């Protein structure tokens, strides 16, 4: 094909010449795709490294977790399993234990003894079952302030006989008891029947000192008592 004589002369160094444009087009077609592919593979490699890092970190975290689950198996006298429970999860408190502890708490708070050491012991036991940050703490302080058992013991004693401990809801119980007030010589002066509504919470103990005085972690949150007619 003969180039028309009227067209300008081809100049490879001129960026607007046909030769320059054709060469640039050829370069882009031949090597531009390689560059784009290399860039795409670079991004793919970086994404793969990120996924691998997350996977390795996840495996390391899972490997560091404790996978040993302790269980307590209760057996009968023949060695047969009768109950299985996880040892790392505290079981709900036995209602029988709650009844026993609430009966003891009422006995500790309301009894009046001639023996000073015994009186101090039951008061200490009563406070060990009270949440000092709840309403029961100040209420118990007010009770002992207005009814000082050491002063009352100078004239008479009070014996408590718990008659019933019944649940009203999940955390609220009703306790009914009889109080026998006697003179220092032992003569019965009066016998009264009382009832109390007590709200409790369970907080399992974590130290030996608390276990000795409150093994089940039962704490009185609030209480209200009144004399029954």
Secondary structure as GFF3:
##gff-version 3
##sequence-region A 1 229
A	DSSP	alpha_helix	18	27	.	.	.	ID=ss1
A	DSSP	pi_helix	28	32	.	.	.	ID=ss2
A	DSSP	alpha_helix	33	64	.	.	.	ID=ss3
A	DSSP	beta_strand	71	75	.	.	.	ID=ss4
A	DSSP	beta_strand	81	86	.	.	.	ID=ss5
A	DSSP	alpha_helix	95	110	.	.	.	ID=ss6
A	DSSP	alpha_helix	116	128	.	.	.	ID=ss7
A	DSSP	alpha_helix	135	146	.	.	.	ID=ss8
A	DSSP	alpha_helix	149	152	.	.	.	ID=ss9
A	DSSP	beta_strand	156	167	.	.	.	ID=ss10
A	DSSP	beta_strand	172	183	.	.	.	ID=ss11
A	DSSP	beta_strand	188	202	.	.	.	ID=ss12
A	DSSP	alpha_helix	208	213	.	.	.	ID=ss13
A	DSSP	beta_strand	218	228	.	.	.	ID=ss14
###
